[in-house]
Structures are given as C-alpha cells and as structure tokens.
Amino acid sequence: GLVFICEGLIDGLTLLSKGHSVVVIPGARTWKPEWASFLEDRDVVSCLDGDLAGDSGTRDINDSLQFVHSFSIAKLPDRKDINDLAKEDCLDAFLAPILAAA
C-alpha cells in the first residue's frame, strides 16, 4: 500500500485524519537509513516541507529506499507543509494526482 513520509507530528496527524498510512519523521534531516527496511515493497511518497531542508531530507530518504516498490516526491509549494494545505482547504486537490497514480 501507499505510505506517506512527512515531517512533523501535526502533518502526520493531518494525513492520518484523511485515512492515509504515514511515517512521521521529527525533522527534515532526521531520516535514518535503517528505517527503510520497514517500507520494503511499499509505494512511498515523500511529502516533506516545501523548503531547502525538506528537499535535502527527501534526497536522504531517496538514497536509502532501494527495496521499496516505488518512490515518488510530492513537491509542496514553497514554505508550505501538509497542515498548511489542509488549513487552506487544498490538501485533497494536492493529494488527488498522487492517489490516482498509486
């Protein structure tokens, strides 16, 4: 199944409230490569915050996910996170193409 990786507990709770599976990391640069084993054979989407740290953290995640079924990046708008999109009532529209591709 599809698993989102997001940055921060609030973003994780927001995705969970929409019924999605999620892995929450406490900050953009806190990913540990050994965590990748928990995602083996899953479809993984990184949706870290839309900033330089989020971009860098996504690269860290990508470098360790050789055993996942697929990996994609949901590029958030600049200086936005999942919860920002939810507060602006545009999270569903943001997620729709990702879910359709899964």
C-alpha positions as CSV (number, residue, x, y, z in Angstrom):
1,G,0.0,0.0,0.0
2,L,0.8,3.7,-0.2
3,V,2.8,5.2,2.6
4,F,3.5,8.9,3.0
5,I,6.6,10.2,4.8
6,C,6.1,13.6,6.3
7,E,7.9,16.0,8.6
8,G,6.4,16.6,11.9
9,L,3.6,15.2,14.1
10,I,0.9,17.7,13.1
11,D,1.4,16.8,9.4
12,G,1.3,13.1,10.2
13,L,-1.9,13.5,12.1
14,T,-3.4,15.5,9.3
15,L,-2.7,12.7,6.8
16,L,-3.9,10.1,9.3
17,S,-7.2,12.0,9.7
18,K,-7.6,11.6,5.9
19,G,-7.2,7.8,6.2
20,H,-3.6,7.6,4.8
21,S,-0.7,5.5,6.1
22,V,2.1,7.7,7.2
23,V,5.6,7.6,8.6
24,V,6.4,10.7,10.6
25,I,10.0,12.0,11.0
26,P,10.6,14.7,13.6
27,G,12.5,16.9,11.2
28,A,13.7,17.1,7.6
29,R,17.2,15.8,8.2
30,T,16.4,13.1,10.8
31,W,15.7,10.2,8.5
32,K,17.7,7.1,9.4
33,P,18.6,4.7,6.5
34,E,17.8,1.6,8.7
35,W,14.1,2.7,8.8
36,A,13.9,1.9,5.1
37,S,13.5,-1.8,5.9
38,F,10.1,-1.1,7.4
39,L,8.9,0.2,4.0
40,E,10.1,-2.8,1.9
41,D,7.7,-3.5,-1.1
42,R,5.6,-0.4,-0.3
43,D,4.8,2.6,-2.5
44,V,6.3,5.5,-0.7
45,V,5.7,9.2,-1.2
46,S,7.9,11.8,0.4
47,C,5.9,15.0,1.3
48,L,8.4,16.8,3.4
49,D,8.0,20.6,3.9
50,G,8.4,22.8,0.9
51,D,11.8,24.3,1.8
52,L,15.5,23.6,1.4
53,A,15.7,21.3,4.4
54,G,12.7,19.3,3.1
55,D,14.4,19.0,-0.3
56,S,17.6,17.8,1.3
57,G,15.7,15.4,3.6
58,T,13.9,13.9,0.6
59,R,17.3,13.2,-1.1
60,D,18.4,11.4,2.1
61,I,15.3,9.3,2.1
62,N,15.6,8.5,-1.6
63,D,19.1,7.4,-1.2
64,S,18.1,4.6,1.3
65,L,15.0,3.2,-0.3
66,Q,16.3,0.7,-2.7
67,F,13.9,-2.1,-1.7
68,V,10.6,-0.1,-1.9
69,H,8.2,-0.9,-4.7
70,S,8.1,2.7,-5.8
71,F,9.2,6.1,-4.5
72,S,7.8,9.5,-5.6
73,I,8.1,13.0,-4.3
74,A,5.1,15.2,-3.6
75,K,6.7,18.7,-4.0
76,L,4.9,21.0,-1.7
77,P,4.7,24.7,-2.5
78,D,7.4,26.9,-1.2
79,R,7.3,27.4,2.6
80,K,4.3,25.2,3.0
81,D,3.7,21.9,4.7
82,I,0.8,19.3,4.7
83,N,-1.0,21.1,7.5
84,D,-0.8,24.4,5.7
85,L,-2.5,22.8,2.7
86,A,-5.2,21.4,5.0
87,K,-5.9,24.7,6.6
88,E,-6.1,26.3,3.1
89,D,-8.6,23.6,2.1
90,C,-6.5,22.4,-0.8
91,L,-4.9,19.2,0.6
92,D,-7.4,16.9,-1.2
93,A,-6.6,18.6,-4.5
94,F,-2.9,18.3,-3.8
95,L,-3.1,14.6,-3.0
96,A,-5.6,13.7,-5.8
97,P,-3.0,13.1,-8.6
98,I,-0.7,11.2,-6.2
99,L,-3.6,8.9,-5.1
100,A,-4.7,8.5,-8.7
101,A,-1.2,7.4,-9.8
102,A,-0.9,4.8,-6.9
